[in-house]
Amino acid sequence: MSILFHNDLRRWIYRLTGIRPIRLAIYKEALTHSSVGEINLFHSDTIYLSNERLEFLGDAILDAVIAEVLFNRFPKRDEGFLTEMRTRIVNREQMSDLAKKMGLLEYMNVKDELKRNRSAMKSIGGNALEALIGAIYLDRGYKKAQWFIIHRLVDQYLDIDKLMSTAVSYKAVFMKWAQKQQKSINWIHEFDVTKKDDRHRVTLEVEGENWFTESNKSRKKAEELCSEKACRKLDLNTGIS
């Protein structure tokens, strides 16, 4: 389905987000996939108008707001727990599932061939949701974007308690991927003496390239946090919905 006309788009954004849009062009951009992005001829450089830049912005805002929500909700939990919970909430699969529940894909401007690809559309939906957050931020400011994330996404669609009890071995999922893809991986373990609580510092290497480094009291936990970020980077199916 193509982008809605002005009045319809305005009403739809308000119903979806609870926020009255002002600059509709930003929301049109948030709903436009790169497969159908138009060339901006008013600049000397070729610029494709798609939601990729807004996705980048929205991702950063989402991370910040969710971090604040978790910080306030769990005042006695440590940094490792907060980091793990934030990753579980903002992982690509979770964002794709939220986009589907909200009906975001129905109004995306996407090339027809991609609409028949379920895997591609899942990723497109999650990216569009982050782009929508970026659009709200640019149009109405940080407070409105924060309100949307907390009262629409977290309060209506996310079950944080359920996510807390979800036992997922991200390392097992990642190792399975590495074996299937015949990728060489290496875990570099160090003892981080700079921390008062004596943390294990773990770096995940893939094909000789440093991917992620995490510190935790438990070496296994640090490996799991690296693996979780790797699963997110690769858009691997972890079973979290």
C-alpha positions as CSV (number, residue, x, y, z in Angstrom):
1,M,0.0,0.0,0.0
2,S,1.4,3.4,-0.9
3,I,1.7,6.5,1.2
4,L,-1.6,7.9,2.3
5,F,-2.9,11.3,1.2
6,H,-2.3,14.3,3.5
7,N,-5.5,14.2,5.6
8,D,-5.6,10.4,5.8
9,L,-1.9,10.3,6.8
10,R,-2.4,12.9,9.5
11,R,-5.4,11.0,11.0
12,W,-3.5,7.6,10.8
13,I,-0.4,9.0,12.5
14,Y,-2.5,10.4,15.3
15,R,-4.4,7.1,15.8
16,L,-1.1,5.2,15.8
17,T,1.0,7.4,17.9
18,G,-1.4,9.6,19.9
19,I,0.6,12.6,18.7
20,R,-0.7,15.2,16.2
21,P,1.8,15.5,13.4
22,I,2.9,18.9,12.0
23,R,5.5,18.3,9.3
24,L,3.9,15.4,7.3
25,A,6.8,15.2,4.9
26,I,9.0,13.7,7.6
27,Y,6.5,10.9,8.3
28,K,6.2,10.1,4.6
29,E,10.0,9.7,4.6
30,A,9.8,7.4,7.6
31,L,7.3,5.2,5.7
32,T,9.4,5.1,2.5
33,H,11.7,2.1,2.0
34,S,15.0,2.6,0.1
35,S,13.6,0.3,-2.7
36,V,11.3,3.1,-3.8
37,G,13.2,6.1,-2.6
38,E,13.1,9.1,-4.9
39,I,16.1,11.0,-6.1
40,N,16.3,14.5,-4.7
41,L,17.2,16.7,-7.7
42,F,17.5,19.9,-5.7
43,H,21.0,19.0,-4.5
44,S,24.2,18.6,-6.4
45,D,24.7,15.1,-5.0
46,T,22.3,12.3,-5.7
47,I,20.2,11.7,-2.6
48,Y,17.6,8.9,-2.2
49,L,14.7,9.9,0.0
50,S,14.1,6.9,2.2
51,N,13.8,6.2,5.9
52,E,17.4,5.0,6.5
53,R,18.6,8.3,8.0
54,L,15.5,8.6,10.3
55,E,16.1,5.0,11.3
56,F,19.6,5.9,12.5
57,L,18.2,8.8,14.5
58,G,15.2,6.9,15.9
59,D,17.4,4.0,17.0
60,A,19.5,6.3,19.2
61,I,16.5,7.9,20.8
62,L,14.9,4.5,21.4
63,D,18.0,3.3,23.2
64,A,18.1,6.4,25.4
65,V,14.5,6.2,26.4
66,I,14.4,2.5,27.1
67,A,17.6,2.9,29.2
68,E,15.9,5.5,31.3
69,V,12.8,3.4,31.7
70,L,14.8,0.4,32.9
71,F,17.0,2.6,35.1
72,N,13.9,3.9,36.9
73,R,12.0,0.6,37.0
74,F,14.9,-1.5,38.4
75,P,16.8,0.8,40.9
76,K,18.5,-2.1,42.6
77,R,19.7,-4.0,39.5
78,D,23.2,-3.8,38.1
79,E,24.5,-2.5,34.8
80,G,24.8,-6.0,33.3
81,F,21.1,-6.7,33.9
82,L,20.0,-3.3,32.5
83,T,22.2,-3.7,29.4
84,E,20.8,-7.2,28.8
85,M,17.2,-6.0,29.2
86,R,17.7,-3.1,26.9
87,T,19.1,-5.4,24.3
88,R,16.2,-7.7,24.6
89,I,13.7,-4.9,24.2
90,V,15.3,-3.1,21.2
91,N,16.5,-6.2,19.3
92,R,15.5,-6.3,15.6
93,E,13.1,-9.2,16.1
94,Q,11.3,-7.4,18.9
95,M,11.0,-4.2,16.8
96,S,9.7,-6.1,13.8
97,D,7.1,-7.8,16.0
98,L,5.9,-4.4,17.4
99,A,5.7,-3.0,13.9
100,K,3.5,-5.9,12.9
101,K,1.2,-5.6,15.9
102,M,0.8,-1.8,15.2
103,G,-0.1,-2.4,11.6
104,L,2.8,-0.3,10.4
105,L,3.6,-2.4,7.4
106,E,0.2,-1.8,5.9
107,Y,1.2,1.8,5.2
108,M,4.8,1.3,4.1
109,N,5.9,2.5,0.7
110,V,7.8,-0.6,-0.5
111,K,8.6,-2.2,-3.8
112,D,6.0,-4.8,-4.8
113,E,8.5,-7.6,-5.1
114,L,9.6,-7.2,-1.5
115,K,6.0,-7.4,-0.1
116,R,6.0,-11.1,-0.9
117,N,9.2,-11.7,1.0
118,R,8.2,-12.3,4.7
119,S,11.7,-12.2,6.0
120,A,12.5,-8.9,4.3
121,M,9.2,-7.3,5.4
122,K,9.9,-8.2,9.0
123,S,13.2,-6.3,8.9
124,I,11.6,-3.5,7.0
125,G,8.9,-3.1,9.6
126,G,11.3,-2.9,12.5
127,N,13.4,-0.3,10.7
128,A,10.3,1.7,9.9
129,L,9.3,1.8,13.5
130,E,12.7,3.3,14.5
131,A,12.3,5.7,11.6
132,L,8.9,6.8,12.9
133,I,10.5,7.5,16.3
134,G,13.1,9.6,14.5
135,A,10.3,11.5,12.6
136,I,8.4,12.2,15.8
137,Y,11.6,13.6,17.4
138,L,12.3,15.9,14.5
139,D,8.6,17.0,14.2
140,R,7.6,17.4,17.9
141,G,10.8,17.1,20.0
142,Y,12.3,14.6,22.4
143,K,9.4,14.7,25.0
144,K,6.8,13.6,22.4
145,A,9.1,10.8,21.1
146,Q,9.7,9.7,24.7
147,W,5.9,9.7,25.4
148,F,5.3,7.6,22.3
149,I,7.9,5.0,23.3
150,I,6.7,4.8,26.9
151,H,3.0,5.0,26.5
152,R,2.5,3.3,23.1
153,L,5.3,0.8,22.8
154,V,6.2,-0.1,26.4
155,D,2.8,0.2,28.1
156,Q,0.6,-1.2,25.3
157,Y,2.8,-3.7,23.5
158,L,5.7,-4.8,25.6
159,D,5.6,-7.2,28.5
160,I,8.9,-6.4,30.4
161,D,8.2,-9.0,33.1
162,K,7.8,-11.7,30.4
163,L,11.0,-10.6,28.7
164,M,12.8,-10.9,32.1
165,S,11.8,-14.5,32.4
166,T,12.6,-15.5,28.9
167,A,15.6,-17.8,29.0
168,V,17.5,-17.6,25.7
169,S,21.0,-18.9,25.0
170,Y,22.2,-16.2,22.6
171,K,25.6,-17.9,22.5
172,A,24.0,-21.2,21.3
173,V,22.1,-19.3,18.5
174,F,25.3,-17.5,17.5
175,M,27.5,-20.5,17.6
176,K,25.0,-22.4,15.4
177,W,25.1,-19.5,12.8
178,A,28.9,-19.5,12.9
179,Q,29.1,-23.3,12.3
180,K,26.5,-23.1,9.5
181,Q,28.3,-20.2,7.8
182,Q,31.7,-21.7,8.5
183,K,32.9,-18.6,10.2
184,S,35.9,-18.8,12.6
185,I,35.2,-17.2,16.0
186,N,37.4,-16.6,18.9
187,W,36.8,-15.5,22.5
188,I,39.4,-13.3,24.1
189,H,39.2,-13.4,27.9
190,E,40.9,-10.8,30.2
191,F,40.5,-10.0,33.9
192,D,39.5,-6.4,34.2
193,V,41.4,-5.2,37.3
194,T,40.3,-1.6,36.7
195,K,36.8,-2.5,38.1
196,K,36.3,-2.6,41.9
197,D,34.1,-5.7,41.6
198,D,36.7,-7.6,39.6
199,R,35.1,-8.1,36.2
200,H,35.8,-10.5,33.3
201,R,36.4,-8.7,30.1
202,V,35.4,-10.7,27.0
203,T,36.0,-9.8,23.3
204,L,34.2,-11.6,20.5
205,E,36.3,-12.0,17.3
206,V,34.7,-13.1,14.0
207,E,37.1,-14.0,11.2
208,G,39.8,-12.1,13.0
209,E,37.7,-8.9,13.4
210,N,36.7,-7.6,16.8
211,W,32.9,-7.4,17.0
212,F,32.0,-6.7,20.6
213,T,33.5,-6.4,24.0
214,E,31.6,-6.8,27.3
215,S,32.6,-6.9,31.0
216,N,30.7,-8.8,33.7
217,K,31.4,-10.5,37.1
218,S,30.7,-13.8,35.2
219,R,32.7,-14.7,32.2
220,K,29.8,-16.7,30.8
221,K,27.5,-13.7,31.2
222,A,30.0,-11.5,29.3
223,E,30.1,-14.1,26.5
224,E,26.3,-14.1,26.5
225,L,26.1,-10.3,26.2
226,C,28.5,-10.4,23.3
227,S,26.5,-13.2,21.6
228,E,23.3,-11.3,22.1
229,K,24.7,-8.2,20.3
230,A,26.0,-10.5,17.6
231,C,22.5,-12.0,17.1
232,R,21.1,-8.5,16.9
233,K,23.7,-7.5,14.4
234,L,23.0,-10.5,12.2
235,D,19.2,-10.3,12.6
236,L,19.2,-13.9,13.8
237,N,16.0,-15.6,15.0
238,T,16.3,-16.0,18.8
239,G,12.8,-17.1,19.6
240,I,11.9,-13.8,21.4
241,S,8.6,-12.4,20.2
